[in-house]
């Protein structure tokens, strides 16, 4: 299975603001980003995306995506829309346990990973005939790539998916090949 993982374009939000599942628009044109990415994608593919507008707008430039809430970014609960400086020292608790910590009213990275990997399992069971393009967010893309590459979850944060960039993985019966990262 040929997978193309695309992170949404830059969101229209000030730097230093926690946004998670906060549904915000784009700071750059989805049409322009799609035009730049299109030559890197196969001619035909199955298209999946997060329903959050920053991913959905880009996905819709390529066709009609299968939208799935399991591809949404991690939910930061009460932190969403607040600056990291306003969140204060609670960030230290998150840094101490990045996989298990849950912001008030939100979900942990472990919980986000569970829902994303359920989606991935469903995709693999469907055995798509065509390559698959996924337009989503940094957290879910880290979970997909980290899991497929066999990395321990503690190392997934090192997979820094750039906004408006595509990464290709080829999933074979014998293993996974990282063809390129952040093009």
C-alpha positions in Angstrom: 0.0 0.0 0.0 1.4 3.4 -1.1 0.6 6.1 1.5 1.0 9.8 1.0 0.7 11.7 4.3 0.0 15.4 4.0 -0.2 17.9 6.8 -2.6 20.7 6.3 -1.3 24.2 5.2 -0.4 26.8 7.8 -3.4 27.6 10.0 -4.6 31.2 10.4 -3.7 31.6 14.1 -1.1 33.5 16.0 2.1 31.7 17.0 2.1 30.4 20.5 -1.6 29.6 20.6 -2.7 26.0 21.4 -5.2 25.0 18.7 -5.7 21.2 18.6 -9.2 20.5 17.3 -10.1 24.2 17.3 -11.6 24.6 13.8 -9.6 27.4 12.2 -9.0 28.4 8.6 -5.8 28.7 6.6 -3.1 31.4 6.5 -2.2 30.3 2.9 -4.1 29.3 -0.1 -5.2 25.6 -0.3 -5.3 25.9 -4.1 -1.6 27.0 -4.2 -0.5 24.3 -1.8 -2.4 21.7 -3.8 -0.8 22.9 -7.0 2.7 22.5 -5.5 1.9 19.0 -4.1 0.0 17.6 -7.0 3.1 16.6 -9.1 4.3 14.5 -6.1 1.1 12.5 -5.9 0.0 9.5 -8.1 -2.5 10.1 -10.9 -5.2 8.1 -9.2 -5.6 7.6 -5.4 -8.1 7.0 -2.6 -8.5 10.3 -0.6 -9.0 10.5 3.2 -9.0 13.6 5.4 -9.8 15.0 8.8 -13.1 16.9 8.8 -11.4 20.0 10.4 -11.5 22.8 7.9 -7.7 23.3 7.7 -7.3 19.7 6.4 -10.6 19.4 4.5 -10.0 22.5 2.4 -6.7 21.1 1.1 -8.2 17.6 0.6 -11.1 19.0 -1.4 -8.6 20.5 -3.9 -7.7 16.9 -4.8 -11.2 15.5 -5.0 -14.0 14.4 -2.7 -12.3 13.0 0.5 -13.6 10.3 2.8 -13.8 12.5 6.0 -13.2 10.7 9.3 -13.2 12.3 12.8 -10.6 9.8 13.9 -8.1 11.8 11.8 -8.6 15.0 13.8 -5.8 16.5 15.8 -5.4 15.7 19.5 -8.1 17.5 21.5 -6.5 19.9 24.0 -9.8 20.6 25.8 -9.7 23.9 27.9 -6.3 24.7 26.5 -7.6 25.3 22.9 -7.5 28.9 21.8 -5.3 29.9 24.7 -1.7 31.0 24.5 0.9 28.6 25.9 2.1 31.4 28.2 -1.5 31.7 29.6 -1.6 27.9 30.2 1.4 28.4 32.5 3.1 25.7 34.4 0.6 23.0 33.5 2.7 22.6 30.4 5.4 21.2 32.6 3.0 18.3 33.5 2.5 17.7 29.8 6.2 17.7 29.1 6.8 15.2 32.0 4.3 12.7 30.5 3.7 13.7 26.8 1.8 10.4 26.0 -0.4 10.1 29.1 -1.1 13.7 30.1 -4.6 15.0 29.3 -5.4 18.7 29.3 -8.7 19.4 31.2 -11.6 18.4 29.0 -9.2 17.0 26.4 -7.5 13.7 25.4 -4.1 12.3 25.9 -1.7 11.6 23.0 -2.1 7.9 23.9 -5.9 8.2 23.4 -5.5 10.1 20.1 -3.1 7.4 18.9 -5.6 4.7 19.8 -8.3 6.3 17.6 -6.0 7.0 14.7 -4.6 3.5 14.7 -8.2 2.1 14.7 -8.7 4.2 11.6 -5.5 2.8 10.1 -6.5 -0.7 10.9 -9.8 -0.2 9.1 -8.0 1.2 6.1 -5.6 -1.7 5.9 -8.6 -4.2 6.2 -10.3 -2.5 3.3 -7.2 -3.3 1.2 -7.4 -0.3 -1.2 -6.5 -1.0 -4.8 -5.1 2.5 -5.3 -2.5 4.5 -3.5 -3.9 6.4 -0.5 -3.6 10.1 0.2 -4.3 11.3 3.8 -4.7 15.0 4.6 -4.6 15.5 8.4 -2.6 17.0 11.3 0.8 16.6 12.9 -0.4 14.4 15.8 -2.3 11.8 13.7 0.4 11.7 11.0 3.1 11.1 13.6 1.0 8.2 15.0 0.5 6.6 11.6 4.1 7.0 10.5 5.6 6.1 13.9 3.5 3.0 14.2 4.2 1.8 10.6 7.9 2.5 11.0 8.0 0.5 14.2 9.3 3.5 16.3 8.4 3.6 20.0 5.7 6.2 20.8 8.2 8.3 22.8 10.1 9.0 19.5 7.1 10.0 17.4 7.4 13.7 18.5 10.7 13.7 16.5 8.6 13.2 13.3 8.1 16.8 12.5 5.6 17.0 9.6 5.7 20.4 8.0 2.6 22.3 7.1 1.7 21.8 3.5 4.2 19.0 3.1 3.9 15.4 1.9 5.6 12.3 3.1 5.5 8.9 1.3 5.5 5.5 2.9 5.2 2.2 1.1 3.7 -0.5 3.2 4.7 -4.0 2.0 4.1 -7.5 3.4 7.7 -7.6 4.5 7.9 -4.1 6.0 7.7 -0.3 5.5 9.8 1.9 3.3 10.0 5.6 3.9 10.4 7.0 0.4 10.5 10.6 1.3 9.8 13.0 4.1 8.4 16.6 4.0 8.5 17.4 0.3 
